[in-house]
Amino acid sequence: KIGNYRAQTNKIAQKVVYENTRDGDGNLIPKLDDDGQKVIKRNRGDAYLVDCAVTGSTHGTPDAPKFPLKTVFEEKIFP
């Protein structure tokens, strides 16, 4: 079997992240909802996908996750 797999994994948000937009000068300004509150992109503890480095067998750490090829071979290509 041959497959295409994206090298990404879940990471846990360490803090609340708000959505931002840029004004005409390129400055970041917070995106606001109808009530004037900042729009939350991620809450602390939420899992989100990040691209990561491809490795042989190590999964990395929670702060620096890696994409192990060994797992892909064992679970997807040669189950």
N, C-alpha and C positions, 0 to 999 in steps of 0.2 A: 504494500500500500504506500501511496505517496500522498502527502497532505500539506496544506499551507496552514500554518499556525502563527497567530500574532504573538509576539513576545511581550506579554503584559500580564500583570498579576494585581491582586488587591493590596491596597495600602490603607491603613487606618488614619483618619484625620486626627491630628493632635490638638487642633484648635478650631474655632468657628471661622469659616471663610465666607466673606461677603462678595457678591457680584459687583463688578466695576465696569464702567464705560469710560470712553475717552472723549474729551471735549474737542473743540476745533483746534486748540493749540497742542493737543496730544497729552494733556494732563489727565491723570486718573481721577474720576469722580465716582462716589458710590451710587449705585443704582437704587432708586427708591420705589416703593410700592405706592398704592393709592392713598395709604394712611401716612405717608412720609417716613416710614420705617425702612431701614436698609434691608435689601433682599438677601436672604441667606443662601449661599451656594452649597455649603457642607457644614453640618454640625460636628462637634467633637465626638469621635467614636464611630462616625459613619465610614463604611468601606467604599473606596472608589478605585477605579482602574488606572494604572500607570504603566507606561512602557518601561521596560527594564532590560538589563544586560542578559545575554544568553550565556549559560555556563554548562558544564558537563553534568554535575549532579547536585550542587549546593543550591539551596533555596534562598540563601542570603539572610538578612535580618529584617525585622519589621520596618526599620528606617530606610534600609537599602535592599529592597527585594530583588531577587534574580530569577531568571526563567531557566530551570534545569531541563536539558534535552533528555536526560535519562527517564524522567517521568513521562515525557511525550512518547518515547519509544515503548515503554512498558505498558502504558494505558491506551494509547491511540493506534500506533503502528503495528506493534506485536502484542495484542492483548492475550 
